[in-house]
């Protein structure tokens, strides 16, 4: 039997014995039974609120876990030390053929220039800021850009 049921039971007992509220002790008993009834209703309301709070807390806990996982993924992507692979050319011994964009400063005007894969492959392009004709020095094409001792050739 929960608290509310017990309070109802006590109220029923009091009504069953026909308490005479003109007597002080009967009035006291009736008042105590009413107070117990009100306390049991308040307790039930508090328990209901606690259940709602517990559900909200579980939802928040799940959201925090998802956000934490996202942050871990972002941080591991930013600091995975695979950034060196982005500088490799096609056919490099490290096996990376990734090329997104390269950003450098124009030697003539000093403004930043974004170089895409096609511009890089052609080796020649114009600065979009000063129209200076520029050429990319590919250096020694036999030399690997990843500083790997093994250049991919069989000995």
C-alpha positions in Angstrom: 0.0 0.0 0.0 1.5 3.4 -1.0 1.2 6.6 1.1 -1.9 7.9 -0.7 -3.8 4.6 -0.2 -2.8 4.6 3.5 -4.1 8.1 3.9 -7.4 7.2 2.2 -7.6 4.1 4.5 -7.2 6.2 7.6 -9.8 8.7 6.4 -12.2 5.8 5.8 -11.5 4.4 9.3 -12.2 7.8 10.9 -15.5 8.1 9.0 -16.4 4.6 10.0 -16.1 5.2 13.7 -17.9 8.5 13.4 -15.5 10.9 15.0 -17.2 13.6 17.0 -15.3 16.8 16.0 -16.8 18.6 19.0 -14.4 16.6 21.2 -10.8 18.1 21.0 -9.1 14.7 20.6 -11.4 13.7 17.8 -10.9 17.0 16.1 -7.1 16.5 16.4 -7.3 13.0 14.9 -9.5 14.3 12.0 -7.0 17.2 11.4 -4.0 14.8 11.4 -5.8 12.5 8.9 -6.5 15.5 6.6 -2.8 16.6 6.9 -1.6 13.1 6.0 -3.9 13.2 3.0 -2.5 16.5 1.8 1.1 15.4 2.4 0.4 12.2 0.4 -0.9 14.2 -2.5 2.1 16.5 -2.4 4.4 13.5 -2.2 2.7 12.0 -5.3 3.2 15.3 -7.1 6.8 15.5 -6.2 7.4 11.9 -7.3 5.7 12.7 -10.6 8.0 15.7 -11.1 11.0 13.6 -10.2 10.1 11.1 -12.9 9.8 13.9 -15.5 13.2 15.3 -14.4 14.7 11.9 -14.6 13.5 11.4 -18.1 14.8 14.9 -19.1 18.1 14.1 -17.5 18.4 10.9 -19.5 17.7 12.8 -22.7 20.3 15.4 -21.7 22.8 12.7 -20.9 22.3 11.1 -24.3 22.7 14.5 -26.0 25.9 15.2 -24.1 27.3 11.8 -25.1 26.5 12.5 -28.8 28.1 15.9 -28.6 31.1 14.5 -26.8 31.5 11.9 -29.5 31.2 14.6 -32.2 33.9 16.6 -30.4 36.2 13.6 -30.2 35.7 12.9 -33.9 36.5 16.6 -34.8 39.6 16.6 -32.6 40.9 13.3 -33.8 40.3 14.5 -37.4 42.2 17.7 -36.7 45.1 16.1 -34.9 45.5 12.8 -36.6 49.0 13.7 -38.1 47.9 12.6 -41.5 48.3 16.2 -42.8 51.6 15.3 -44.5 49.7 13.1 -47.0 47.9 16.2 -48.4 51.2 17.5 -49.9 51.9 14.3 -51.9 51.7 14.2 -55.7 50.1 11.5 -57.8 52.3 8.4 -57.8 54.1 9.4 -54.6 55.6 6.4 -52.7 53.3 7.0 -49.7 50.3 6.1 -51.9 48.4 9.3 -51.3 46.8 11.0 -54.3 44.8 13.5 -52.4 44.9 17.1 -53.6 42.4 19.7 -52.6 43.8 23.3 -52.8 47.0 24.9 -52.1 47.3 28.5 -50.8 50.4 30.6 -51.3 51.2 34.3 -51.4 51.9 35.9 -54.8 55.6 36.8 -55.0 54.7 40.0 -56.9 51.8 41.5 -54.9 51.9 39.4 -51.7 48.2 38.6 -51.8 47.1 35.0 -51.1 46.3 32.8 -54.1 44.3 29.5 -54.0 45.7 27.0 -56.4 43.5 24.1 -57.4 44.6 20.7 -58.9 44.2 21.9 -62.5 46.3 25.0 -62.0 48.9 23.0 -60.2 49.0 20.3 -62.9 49.5 23.0 -65.7 52.3 24.6 -63.7 51.4 28.1 -65.0 48.7 30.5 -63.9 48.1 34.2 -63.4 47.6 35.9 -60.0 43.9 36.9 -59.7 44.9 40.1 -57.9 47.8 41.6 -60.0 47.6 39.4 -63.1 51.3 38.5 -62.8 52.1 35.4 -64.8 53.4 32.7 -62.4 55.0 29.3 -62.8 55.2 26.5 -60.3 58.7 25.0 -60.0 58.0 21.3 -59.7 61.6 20.7 -58.6 63.1 17.3 -59.3 60.2 15.1 -60.4 62.0 12.0 -59.4 62.2 13.2 -55.8 59.4 12.1 -53.5 57.7 14.9 -51.5 57.0 12.9 -48.4 60.6 12.5 -47.3 60.1 8.7 -47.3 63.4 6.9 -47.8 61.6 4.3 -50.0 60.8 6.0 -53.2 58.5 3.3 -54.4 61.0 1.7 -56.8 62.2 -1.8 -56.4 66.0 -2.2 -55.8 
